[in-house]
Amino acid sequence: MEGVWTLLSFGPEGWGDNIAKGVLLTVTLALATLPLGLAIGFFVALGKRSNDKALRLAANIYTTIFRGLPELLTLFLVFYGAQIGLQKLVHLFNPDANIEINAFVAGMVALGAVFSSYASEVFLAAFRAIPDGQYEGGHAIGLSNGQTMRLVILPQLIRLALPGLSNLWLILLKDTALVSVIGLTDILRQTGIAARVTKEAFLFYGIACLLYLVLAMLSSIALGAIERRTKRHGVQR
């Protein structure tokens, strides 16, 4: 037992520092991806509701691609494929230039694309649940389209979409484990290195399981509190 605590301790003899850095990177990546995915997902949902056929087609193609591709393949396409494409493009102007895509940015973009494709469907369902009379009422009291969206529709949209988005957040938190394959030192990579070096695979992968479960439970508590708050505000309105 003493040897286990030594392995998990902080300092030169233990792996606690490395695992803590992995937790920080995992949470940071998920939090950085969330607003990107929400913003893209919202505008893709607007595109699907557009009267413009080209916009609807583009939005449907976007969601079909990123919902259909495996997340790991999307990550490889962004990290390796985009890097190769940019390299060839830059070489047309400067043959000696070297382009490298940051692994954190690649992970954020890839996970954000996947998250947004599912979030767009959540937003679309929430839009459809809002009666047309809400839009007409906003226009009837003199609100512009933008004001109607911001003051009337968005508060209802958030309340309706929050349960679905909460589930997507938990999926995103788990999907961050994929970035270990492109060199980011997240929870899975740090515990994997520790397992290989110490030959204590069960211990360190068990720690990884516990850490992901703790993050999921904390997220569920926080999201539950947010949902209850939005419901109270909805009743007061």
N, C-alpha and C positions, 0 to 999 in steps of 0.2 A: 504493500500500500504506500509505503514511503517513497518507493521508486516512481509510482504513478504521480504523486504530488510533485515530485521533483521535475518530472517531464512536463507537467502542466503549469509549473511556476513561472514567474516573470524573472527575467535576468538571463545571464549567459548560459546557465545550465538547463533552462526550461524553454518551452515553446509558447508560453503564454503571450509574450510580446508579439510574436508573429501571427498567432491566431487572432489577437485583438485587432491587429492591423487588417487582417482579412475581413473581420466583421465590419470594421469601419468602411473598407472599400465596398463591400457588398451593399451596405445601407446607403452609402453615398451614390453608388451607381443607380440603385433603384430610385432614390429621391431625385436624381438628375434626369432620369428617363421619364418619370411620371408626368411632369408638366409638358414635356415634348410630346409624349404619346397622347395626352389629353387634348392638347391644342390641335394636333393633326387630326385626331379622331373627330373632334367637334367640326372642323371645317370639311372633312370628308363626309360627315353626316349631312351638313348643309348642302354639299354637292349632290348627294343622293336625293335631296328634296328639291333640287333646283328644277326650274322649268326648261333649262337649257339641256338638250339631249347630249351634247358633247361633255358637259360637266358631269351629268349622271353616269355616262359611259366610263369616263375617266375614274370616277369614284368607285364604281363597281369593279373595274379592272384592278384598281389598287387593292381593294379588300380581298378580291379573289386570289391575287398573287400571294399576299402576305399571310392570309389565312390558310392557303393551300401548301405553302412551302414549310418544311420543318424549320424550327427556330435555329438549329445549329447550322443548317445550310444557308439561311439568311445571314447569319453571323459571318460565315466564311465568304459569302459573296461580297459583303460590305468590306471586310478587313482585307481580303486578298484580291478579290475581283476589282473593287474600286481603286485599290492601290495600283494594280497593273494598268487599269484604264487611264488613270491620271498620269502615270509614268509615261505611257505611250503618247498621250496628248501633249505633255510638257516637252517631250523629246522632239516634237515637231518644230519647236521654237528654240530649245536649248538641249542639245544631245547629251551634255554633261550633267544635267540636273538630276537630282535624286529625290524622289517623293516617298515619304513614309507616313502612313496614317496612324495616329495615336490609337493604341489599343482601347483605351477608356472611351474615346470618342466613337470608335467603331462599335464597341459594345452598346453604347448609349443609342446610337442611330439604329442599329439592328433591332435591339429590344424595343425601341420606341416605335419602329415601323410595325412590328408584330402587335404590340400593345394597341397602337392606334387603329389597326384594322379591326380588332375586336371591340374596342371602345366606340368606334363609329356605329356599330350595330346597336350597342347599348343606348347611345344618344339618339339614334334613329327611332328606336322603340319608345323612348321617352317623349320625343317630339310627337309621335303618333298618338300618345296617350293624352296629350293636351288638346282640349276641344278647340275647334276653330273660333268659337265665340270669344276666347281669350284674346286672340289677335284682333278680332273685330271690335271688342270692347276697348282695347288700347287705342285703336285708330279713332273710335267714336269720341274719346275724350281729348283728342288732339295730339296724341303722341305720334312721333315719326316711327318708321320701321325699326330704326336702331334703338330708340327709347322703349318701344314695345318689347323688343327682344331683351333688353337689359333689365327693365323694371318689372315686366309682367311674366315673360316666358322663362328667362334664365332661373329665377328662384324656384319655379315649379320643376324645371328640367333637372336641376341639381338634385332635388328631393327624389324625383322619380328614378334618376340614373344611378344614384349613390349605391344601392345594394349591388347592382351589377358591376359597377366600377370597383367596389370593395373586393369582390371576388377576383377581378382582374389584377388588382394590386398584389394579392396573395400569390397569384400565378407569376407575376413579374418578379416578386421577391425570390421565388424558387428558380426562375429562369436565369437569374444572374449567375447561377453556378456554371452556366455554359461558357462564360468568358474566361474560365480557367484554361480553356484549350488554346486561347490566343495570348497567353502569358500573363494575364492579370492575376495578381495575388489576392484572390478573394478567399472566402472561407474554405471552399473545396480544395483549392490549390495549396493553401497553407497547411491544411490538415493532411493532404495527400503527401506533401514533401516530408512532413513530420513522420507520417506512417512509414514511408520508405526508408528514411534515415534511421529511425529507432526500431524498426521491425514490429511496431505496435499498431498494426492496421485497425484492429477492432477498437482499441481505445480512441484513436484519433478520429476515425470515421464515426464512431459513436458520439464523440464531442461535436462533430459537424452536424449530426442529426439533431442533437439537443439544441444547438445554436439556432438552426433554422426553425425548429419548433417554438423556441422562445420568441424569436422575431415574429413568427406568425401569430402567436398568442397576444403579444403586445400590440400588434397591428389590429387584431380583431377587437381588442378592448378599446383602442383609440377610435377605430371606425364605428364601433357600436355607439360610442359616446357622441360622435358626430351625427350619426343617423338619428339618434334620439333628439339631439338639439335641433336638427332641421325639421323634424316632425313637429316639435313644439312651436317653432316659428311659423310652420305652415298652418297650424291650428289657430295661432294668434292672428295671422293675416286673414 
